[in-house]
Amino acid sequence: MNNNTLSSRGEKLAGSPARVDMELFFEAAQNLYCPETNPDGAFLLNVAENHLMSGTIRKELTDISSSNSIPDWVLNYTDPAGHPEVRDTLALFMKKYLCKCPVDPGTIGFSAGAAAIIELSSFILADKEDVVVIPAPSYPVYTGDIGIKSGLERYDLQTHFNIEETGSAAPVTIQVLEETKKELGAKGKNFKILLITSPDNPTGCMYGKAQLRDLAKWCIKNGVHMVVNEIYAFSQIDTSDTFISADYKEDYNYSSFANVMNDLGSEYLHLWYGLSKDFAMSGLRFGIIHSLNQDLMNAFRNGNIPHMVSNHTQWMIGELFKRDNFLEKYIQENKKQVTSSYKEVVKTLRRIGLPYVPARGSLFIWADLSRYLGQDTDQGQEDLWIEIYKKTGVLLTPGAGFGHQKKGLFRIVHSALPTSHLKVAMEKLEKHLLTI
Ligand SMILES: Cc1ncc(COP(=O)(O)O)c(C=O)c1O
């Protein structure tokens, strides 16, 4: 007798945890460090959240809720791409702060988190078994977001082995894309999407305008969709800070992909954004797609009903993003805070002498702990990860799932704890690593 009660898809999913660190995360979350009550507790440095700014956001949202009554539309159905007034507000925000170029409200749509945006746009842009090329290392959850429902394949593009080879430079070049296309073509695979994250998760590198334009032109010529995920756009590190400035070899100015999209006006270019990171609101679930491809936006509207952001959240976000005074101060303060927590981890890594990628943005440091591996394998990497957690309470994200060829690299989230707790976590990590 067949005991399966689920579809074959459901069976597969039931046995596929969304993240390798899920189980330890839940364990650690029950035992969090507190200097007074739980000094031997755990430090969650594996989840990409910005707790440095959550108090500021909470205060502003509380003010919005308490000083306004909820408009009628909030209780009703609305445009599946997002309520028109809120899209007007967010398009203005994108024009003024994120993209610094015109953004038509008709070219944006909202879903419940960037994850939903990624899932739906992958579904719309490519067919089952088409390949999404992602420079390695990269966000592990892309695999499920593009794969579970749409059946797209992730291809981890290896551009280097040791992190010193690239430093803070963004690694994808036209030559690499040509080679990849050839290699995939020889295997009968269809290179359908190039997915760039800028600032990047986990390396914190950022793509410059000229580089994005070159990649975009190549993609258009080759009929490949190019998507840039800018979910960490405002989580930028102040690279002029004298403590870290020597880490950066080249000058760099951030420019949103939206500028390239506007200049080239192509149906192959798209941008993702979300409020989970820069705006410390991962629980509110708010993701944004921006594309000049009207067919894509029509498909998005028709397919987005199961993924819509609640109208109550849309309303609050709309009110928040009308507050220009708040936004200007918030963006500056966020950069200050993110830079300060980043430096705290850099201090420790430098003291231990561990290689790391100098980040220009994001909430992470990607560090090389390979010298501590018992064996140079996936198992060796997992063993080291668990050992660090058991001995220090510090839960990192192991390299597994990021798709990078070298073992022993770990992602450290520096924005998830108050600085005083982060300092203790770093002391414990340093003390333990020095004993190995
Ligand atoms: C690059 C990237 N994209 C998307 C997401 C998911 O964001 P959301 O919480 O808005 O679904 C994350 C979360 O870590 C991320 O790092």
The ligand as an ORCA input file, in Angstrom:
! r2SCAN-3c Opt
* xyz 0 1
  C      19.301     38.531     -1.462
  C      18.008     38.294     -0.753
  N      16.874     38.292     -1.458
  C      15.701     38.058     -0.864
  C      15.604     37.814      0.500
  C      14.266     37.529      1.111
  O      13.666     38.703      1.543
  P      12.204     38.742      2.144
  O      12.327     38.533      3.616
  O      11.703     40.119      1.831
  O      11.406     37.687      1.499
  C      16.772     37.802      1.276
  C      16.717     37.502      2.716
  O      17.701     37.173      3.353
  C      18.008     38.059      0.625
  O      19.162     38.080      1.298
*
